């Protein structure tokens, strides 16, 4: 299944997150766990690590986060106001920043895997 960005394409991770939250709400889910495709070493207990009150992001990679569907209106307002920064959006929503024991990999080139 492919869920198109919302409210429009070209908004980067925020468009994908907004679409995922809307889709989750329509499906009766309570949260969305987000992660970029460039972070191959996600901890197996990531959701449990991020669980708690409200939204939470991984400090080193804000696209990795746990977002309650109730954050959707605040995220939409942030986007409609011209916001595009995931860190600023997380602050706008009041997301907790969680430090993991080891930084996540950020793989953008084959040589990044050698680290």
Buried (B, 14 or more C-beta within 10 A) or exposed (E): EEEEBBEEEEBEBBBBBBBBBBBBBEEEEEBBBBBBEBBEEBBEEBEEBBEEEEBBBBBBBBBBBBBBBBBBEBBBEBBEEEBBBBEEBBBBBEBBBBEBEEEBBBBEEEEEEEE
